[in-house]
Amino acid sequence: MLNPNKSAGNLADYWIKAITPVGIYWLNDQFQFVASDTPIRVFDGPLANIASFTLFESATLNLPPGTYIISFAVDDNMNNIYDATYEDSVIITIKR
């Protein structure tokens, strides 16, 4: 959940990073995960309320077992530099 309160409308960068057993992936502006050691911004624009969203709805059968860390970050400026002013993560473990 993202609730910008008084900052709503301020320009910002949004980032979604997945650290996986096979590398680092970034969600791009086409909502596709791309392998990259360099940050890729998913969106630049005004801060807005985001109640929830789905990253993917497929089964995990094709993902290798291991630990996955998915992070959502917002920079409080719009400059395409990964500052991660605000960031939260979830850890997922896939076992077989």
N, C-alpha and C positions, 0 to 999 in steps of 0.2 A: 504494500500500500504506500502510495506517495501522496502526502497532503502538504502542499507548499504554504498553506495559510497566507500570510501577508506577502510572501514572495511570489504568489501566483502571477503569471504573466512575465516575470523576469526571464531573460534569455539564458539558456543553459545547454549543456551537453549531457546526453544520456548514454550510458555504456552498459553492456551485459557481457560478462566474461565467464567462460567455463574452463576451469582447470581440470583436465581429465588424465587418465592413465596414459593416453597417447598424445598429449600435447595441450596447448592452450588454444582455445577457440573464442572468437568474438562474434556476436550477433551483428550483422550488417544492416544497412537501411532497406534491404530486400527481405529482412527477417529470415536470413539463412546464416547458420554458423559457419565461419571461415577460419581455418587454421592460420594463426599468425602470432608471432612473438611481439609484433607492433600493435598497439591498441587500435581498434576500429570502432568508430562512433556509430551507434545505431540511430540516433536522432539528435538534431539540434533545433532548438526553438523554445517557445515559452514553457515555463513550468506550469503543469496542470495536475489536477487530481487524477490519480490512477488507482482505482479500487483494487483491481487484479487483472492479470492477463495470463495466457497460456503460452509457454515457450514451444512445446511440442506435445502432440497427443498420441504419438506412436508408442508401441511397446518397447521395452528396453532389451528385447531379445538380441538385437544386433550390436548393442554396446558391450564392450569388454568389461569383465568384472573389475571392480576397484572402487576407489573413492573419487567422487566428483564434487568440485566446489563451484557453485554457481553464484556469481556476484552481480548485483545491480548497483550502479553508481551514477550519481548526478554531480556535475560540476556547477558551481554557482556563477559560471561565466560561459560564454559561447566562443571558444577559441580552438576547438579540436585538439586540445591538449588534455590528456588523461590526468586530472588532478584528484578525482574521487573525493570531492569535498564532503559528500554524504555517500555512504556505502553500507550495504548489508549483504550477507551471504547465507547460503544454505548448503549444508553438506549432505550428499547422498551417497550411500554405499550400495553397489550392486554386487550380489553374491550369486553364485551358480550352484 
